[in-house]
């Protein structure tokens, strides 16, 4: 259960492409027990790294987690995450919010244990 991240505004994400790690700070969201990380622009270096190699390391509140992340494309899942993003990062409480297809530059990654 990742709901403890609801009180944490940003986390560190470490990716790998080649021999060196790449770390950034980004958003973290939990929705119905699942963990998501996001970027307001999906054309970032780190998002491309994650798409090339889904194995990531997260630092959340000082604790390291070795996980994997995949771009979330399921509209039903996006519909669960959109209200969380609006409430947590913009202070807007809107039930039933969703992303407008084709009108967003950002992306959301579902984070799961490594297989």
N, C-alpha and C positions, 0 to 999 in steps of 0.2 A: 504494500500500500504506500504510494508515493504522496499521499495527501500532506505530509509534513512540508513538502516543497511549496505549499500554498502561501506560506509566510516568507518565502525566500524570493526576492525579486530577480536575481540573476545568478547564474552558475558559470563555471569554467568548463569548456569542452576542449578536449585534446584529440586531434586527429593525426593520422600518419599518411603521408604519401612520400615514398622514398625513405631514406634513412632517418630523417629528422622529424620530430613532432612539431605540430602547429597548434597553438592554443588561443582561444578567444573566450570572451564573456558573452553570454546570450540569455534569452528568456527561458524560463522553465514553467511548465504547466502540468497539473495533474487533472485528469478527468475520469471519474468513475474507476479509480484505482490504477489507471494507466498513466505512464509518464511520456511527456512530449517536450521537445525543445523546438525553438523557432527562430527564424531570421526574417526581418522585415524586407530583405532583398535576397532572393534565392540565387543571385548571381554573385556570391561572395566566394572567396578562396576556400573558406572552411566548408561551405555547403558542397562545393565541388569535390573536396577531399572525402566527405562522408558518402557522397554518391559513388565515388570510385572505390572506397573501402569502408564498409559500414562499421568496422570495429572502432569504438571510441572509448575514451576514458572521461568520466565526469567527476568534477570536484563539487560536491554539494555540502555546504556548511562545514568545510574542512575534511570531509570524508571522500575517499576515492572509490569509484565504481567502474569496473570494466564491463562495458555493455556493447550493444550494437544498435544502430539507428537506421531507419528506412523512411524515405519520403512517404508521407501519408497522402494517398490519392482517393481514398474512399469518402464520398460525400457525406455519408452518415457519421463517420468519425469526425470529419471536419465540422459538422454541425454540433457535435459535442464540445469541441475545443473552442470554437468561435466565441461563445458567451464567456468562457473562462478568460480568454485573452482580453475581451472588452472590459470585464469586471476588474481583473487584476492589474492591467497596465493602463487602462484609460478611465477607470472609475465609472464605467457605464454598465448598469445592470439591465441587460436585455435578454429575456428568455426567447429562445427560438431564433437567435441571430445565426447567420451563416455567411460564408464567403460568397462573393459574387463571382461566378465562373468567368475566367478570362480577364478579370479586372483587379488582380492582385499580383504584386511582385514578390511577395513573401512566400515562405514555405514552412511547413510543420513536419517534423520527424517524429515518428513513434520510436520510443526507446525501449528495448527489451533485453533480457539476459542473452549473453552470447551462447550460441549453440555449439 
